[in-house]
Structures are given as C-alpha cells and as structure tokens.
C-alpha cells in the first residue's frame, strides 16, 4: 500500500515540474510522471520505486545536485539511488545527445532491478506517447526530438535490446511490442 510518503512525493513532483510541459504538446509534465508511476505500480513497484517513478526526471530537469540532496532528505537513499539510475545527465549544459544516450544504455547492464523497473516504465510511457503523437502529427513529430526520427528510433530500439539482454520481464516485452509498433507505423515514411 502507498503511504503519506507517496502523497508527499506526488506533491513535491507537481511543484518541481509545475512550469514544465511535454515536448511540443503542451501537456503538463506531471501527466508523464503519473503515467510512469502508474506503469511501475502495475508491474509490481513498491512504494520507494513508485516515488522514484514520480521523481525520475527531477535531478535531470529540475536542479541537479541540490534536487538530489532534497530527494535524499525527504525520501531516503534508496529513492535517491533509483532516481540517480534513471538520470542521463545532471550537469548544465548536458553532454551531446547521442553520447548521453549511449552512456545511459550501457549503464542498464549493471543497474539494479529497481532502476530497471522505473527506467523501463519511463521508456514505455515515452514510446506510447510518441506513437500516439505520431498518429496525430505524422512526420512533423520528429522536430521535437534532438535525435530526430532516425536517432529517436535508434534510441528506443537500443533500449529494447539492452533491457532484453538483461533478462525476460513482462515490462520489457511490452516496451518491445510498443517500439516495434512505432517502427512499423513509421517505416513507410521518410
């Protein structure tokens, strides 16, 4: 069961990301964080993992080291470690996009089961959103992404490969299904 800690994390995440929206869509960013937490819970997350799902982008997008320490103070070392494991950069400016993504993919091989759960939930929610938005916008969607169409599709396929090399898990299988659907959907376009 979820306790007051989860409610506190939800409030904190809402405050941290209050002015943030999803790339190009105008959807409040909290919708993504709720989606990731929902997916993580559906695939067996405990409370720390669910809290980390709500906060998985906090260090990267909302304050770096200071936010990390606030998360540690409020929610403890385990939540902080999971959020750190889901963070691809905590510096400004961030390293180049492709380099950041390659380092992130490589780190999955040694990530904890909790990091893998929250990371895969995040990537599944992103892939679902990209697929939905592609159906609405077509090729213009790719302008939102630093990697463009080719880089974005490469990244999600590389993530699927990395997760599946770690082992079999229903969440990894669902991510593979959604990424394959996106690849099929976009393969006829250039």
C-alpha positions as CSV (number, residue, x, y, z in Angstrom):
1,X,0.0,0.0,0.0
2,X,1.0,3.6,-0.6
3,X,1.5,5.8,2.4
4,X,1.7,9.5,3.1
5,X,5.3,9.4,1.6
6,X,3.8,8.8,-1.8
7,X,1.4,11.7,-1.4
8,X,4.3,13.9,-0.3
9,X,6.3,12.8,-3.4
10,X,3.3,13.5,-5.7
11,X,3.0,17.0,-4.3
12,X,6.8,17.6,-4.5
13,X,6.9,16.3,-8.1
14,X,3.9,18.5,-9.0
15,X,5.7,21.6,-7.5
16,X,9.1,20.8,-9.1
17,X,7.6,20.3,-12.6
18,X,4.8,22.9,-12.4
19,X,6.0,25.0,-15.3
20,X,7.2,22.1,-17.4
21,X,5.2,20.7,-20.4
22,X,5.9,17.7,-22.6
23,X,7.9,18.4,-25.7
24,X,5.8,20.1,-28.3
25,X,2.4,19.0,-26.9
26,X,1.7,21.5,-24.1
27,X,0.6,18.6,-21.9
28,X,1.5,19.3,-18.3
29,X,4.7,17.3,-17.4
30,X,3.0,15.8,-14.4
31,X,0.9,13.6,-16.8
32,X,4.1,11.8,-17.8
33,X,5.3,11.4,-14.2
34,X,1.8,10.0,-13.2
35,X,2.0,7.7,-16.3
36,X,5.4,6.3,-15.3
37,X,4.3,5.8,-11.7
38,X,1.2,4.0,-12.9
39,X,3.1,1.7,-15.2
40,X,5.7,1.0,-12.5
41,X,2.9,0.1,-10.0
42,X,1.2,-2.1,-12.5
43,X,4.4,-4.1,-12.9
44,X,4.9,-4.5,-9.2
45,X,6.7,-1.4,-7.9
46,X,7.0,-1.0,-4.2
47,X,6.5,2.5,-2.6
48,X,10.1,3.6,-3.0
49,X,10.0,2.6,-6.7
50,X,6.7,4.4,-7.2
51,X,8.1,7.5,-5.5
52,X,11.2,7.3,-7.7
53,X,9.0,7.0,-10.7
54,X,7.3,10.3,-9.8
55,X,10.8,11.9,-9.3
56,X,12.7,10.1,-12.1
57,X,13.3,13.4,-14.0
58,X,13.7,15.7,-11.1
59,X,17.5,15.7,-10.8
60,X,18.0,15.9,-14.6
61,X,15.4,18.6,-15.3
62,X,14.9,20.5,-12.0
63,X,18.0,21.4,-10.2
64,X,20.8,18.8,-10.4
65,X,22.8,18.2,-7.2
66,X,20.6,20.4,-5.0
67,X,17.5,18.5,-6.0
68,X,19.3,15.2,-5.4
69,X,20.0,16.2,-1.8
70,X,16.4,17.3,-1.3
71,X,15.2,14.0,-2.5
72,X,17.6,12.2,-0.2
73,X,16.5,14.3,2.7
74,X,12.8,13.8,2.0
75,X,12.7,10.2,0.7
76,X,16.0,8.5,1.6
77,X,18.9,6.9,0.0
78,X,17.1,4.1,-1.9
79,X,14.7,6.5,-3.7
80,X,17.7,8.8,-4.5
81,X,19.7,5.9,-5.9
82,X,16.8,4.8,-8.2
83,X,16.3,8.4,-9.4
84,X,20.1,8.7,-10.0
85,X,20.0,5.5,-12.0
86,X,17.3,7.0,-14.2
87,X,19.2,10.2,-14.8
88,X,21.2,10.6,-18.0
89,X,22.8,13.9,-17.1
90,X,22.8,16.2,-14.1
91,X,25.0,18.9,-15.5
92,X,24.3,22.1,-17.5
93,X,24.9,22.1,-20.3
94,X,24.2,18.4,-20.9
95,X,26.7,16.4,-22.8
96,X,25.9,15.8,-26.5
97,X,22.6,13.9,-27.0
98,X,24.0,10.7,-28.7
99,X,26.8,10.4,-26.2
100,X,24.4,10.8,-23.3
101,X,22.1,8.1,-24.7
102,X,24.9,5.6,-25.3
103,X,26.2,6.0,-21.8
104,X,22.7,5.6,-20.4
105,X,22.1,2.4,-22.4
106,X,25.4,1.0,-21.3
107,X,24.7,1.6,-17.6
108,X,21.5,-0.5,-17.8
109,X,23.6,-3.7,-17.9
110,X,24.6,-3.1,-14.3
111,X,21.6,-1.3,-13.0
112,X,19.6,-2.5,-10.0
113,X,16.2,-4.2,-10.6
114,X,14.5,-1.1,-9.1
115,X,16.3,1.2,-11.6
116,X,15.4,-1.2,-14.5
117,X,11.7,-1.2,-13.4
118,X,11.4,2.6,-13.2
119,X,13.6,3.2,-16.4
120,X,11.5,0.7,-18.4
121,X,8.3,2.2,-17.2
122,X,9.6,5.7,-18.2
123,X,10.7,4.4,-21.7
124,X,7.3,2.6,-22.2
125,X,5.3,5.7,-21.3
126,X,7.5,7.8,-23.7
127,X,7.2,5.2,-26.5
128,X,3.4,5.1,-26.1
129,X,3.3,8.9,-26.2
130,X,5.5,9.1,-29.3
131,X,3.3,6.5,-31.0
132,X,0.1,8.4,-30.1
133,X,1.5,11.7,-31.2
134,X,2.9,10.3,-34.5
135,X,-0.6,9.1,-35.4
136,X,-1.8,12.7,-34.8
137,X,1.1,14.7,-36.3
138,X,2.9,12.4,-38.7
139,X,6.5,13.2,-39.7
140,X,6.4,16.7,-38.1
141,X,6.6,15.0,-34.7
142,X,10.3,14.3,-35.1
143,X,11.1,18.0,-35.0
144,X,10.5,17.8,-31.2
145,X,13.4,15.5,-30.7
146,X,17.1,16.2,-30.7
147,X,17.8,12.9,-32.3
148,X,15.2,13.4,-35.0
149,X,13.4,10.4,-36.4
150,X,16.5,8.3,-37.0
151,X,18.1,9.0,-33.7
152,X,14.9,8.6,-31.7
153,X,14.0,5.2,-33.3
154,X,17.7,4.1,-32.8
155,X,17.5,5.0,-29.1
156,X,14.3,3.1,-28.4
157,X,15.4,0.0,-30.3
158,X,18.8,0.1,-28.5
159,X,16.9,0.4,-25.1
160,X,14.7,-2.6,-26.0
161,X,17.9,-4.6,-26.9
162,X,19.6,-3.6,-23.7
163,X,16.6,-4.5,-21.5
164,X,16.0,-7.8,-23.3
165,X,19.7,-8.8,-22.9
166,X,19.3,-8.3,-19.1
167,X,16.5,-10.9,-19.0
168,X,12.9,-11.6,-19.6
169,X,10.3,-9.4,-17.9
170,X,6.7,-8.6,-19.0
171,X,7.5,-4.8,-18.8
172,X,10.5,-5.3,-21.2
173,X,8.2,-7.3,-23.5
174,X,5.6,-4.6,-23.6
175,X,8.2,-2.0,-24.4
176,X,9.4,-4.2,-27.2
177,X,5.9,-4.5,-28.5
178,X,5.3,-0.7,-28.5
179,X,8.6,0.1,-30.0
180,X,8.0,-2.5,-32.8
181,X,4.6,-0.9,-33.4
182,X,6.2,2.5,-33.7
183,X,8.8,1.2,-36.1
184,X,6.1,-0.4,-38.2
185,X,4.0,2.7,-38.2
186,X,6.9,4.9,-39.3
187,X,8.7,2.6,-41.7
188,X,6.7,3.6,-44.8
189,X,7.6,7.3,-44.3
190,X,10.8,9.1,-44.9
